[in-house]
Amino acid sequence: MFAFGFDILWGTDWPYSDVFWDKVDVPVNNIYINSSGLVRTASLKIEVNGNTVFDDWNLPSHSEWKP
């Protein structure tokens, strides 16, 4: 399993914080994470093995994911 989270100081609280890959039977060869935007307009794209698993922009605030 793989998870990712980020917080923006004086900006959006935890625009993304979650497990993005839980397919334990599928080998992971590469993970690409691209975050962009400004302090209140965060964008995020996550690819696993060349396939997009998350892609969104202008993300709202969330709570931090904790196992």
NORJOJO-V183219 format. One record per pair of residues at least 6 apart in sequence whose C-alpha atoms are under 8 Angstrom apart, sorted by sequence separation. I is the first residue (numbers start at 1). GAP is how many residues later the second one is. If there is no record, write none. Layout:
I;GAP / I;GAP
This chain:
7;6 / 8;6 / 36;6 / 37;6 / 46;6 / 47;6 / 7;7 / 8;7 / 35;7 / 36;7 / 45;7 / 46;7 / 47;7 / 6;8 / 7;8 / 35;8 / 36;8 / 45;8 / 46;8 / 5;9 / 6;9 / 7;9 / 35;9 / 45;9 / 46;9 / 5;10 / 6;10 / 34;10 / 35;10 / 44;10 / 45;10 / 5;11 / 6;11 / 33;11 / 34;11 / 44;11 / 45;11 / 4;12 / 5;12 / 33;12 / 34;12 / 43;12 / 44;12 / 4;13 / 5;13 / 32;13 / 33;13 / 43;13 / 44;13 / 3;14 / 4;14 / 32;14 / 33;14 / 43;14 / 3;15 / 4;15 / 31;15 / 32;15 / 42;15 / 43;15 / 3;16 / 4;16 / 31;16 / 32;16 / 41;16 / 42;16 / 43;16 / 2;17 / 3;17 / 31;17 / 41;17 / 42;17 / 1;18 / 2;18 / 3;18 / 30;18 / 31;18 / 40;18 / 41;18 / 1;19 / 2;19 / 29;19 / 30;19 / 31;19 / 1;20 / 2;20 / 28;20 / 29;20 / 30;20 / 1;21 / 28;21 / 37;21 / 1;22 / 1;23 / 12;27 / 15;27 / 11;28 / 12;28 / 16;28 / 10;29 / 11;29 / 12;29 / 9;30 / 12;30 / 8;31 / 21;32 / 20;33 / 20;34 / 16;43 / 15;44 / 15;45 / 16;45 / 17;45 / 15;46 / 16;46 / 17;46 / 18;46 / 12;47 / 13;47 / 14;47 / 15;47 / 17;47 / 18;47 / 12;48 / 13;48 / 14;48 / 17;48 / 12;49 / 13;49 / 14;49 / 13;50 / 14;50 / 5;59 / 5;60
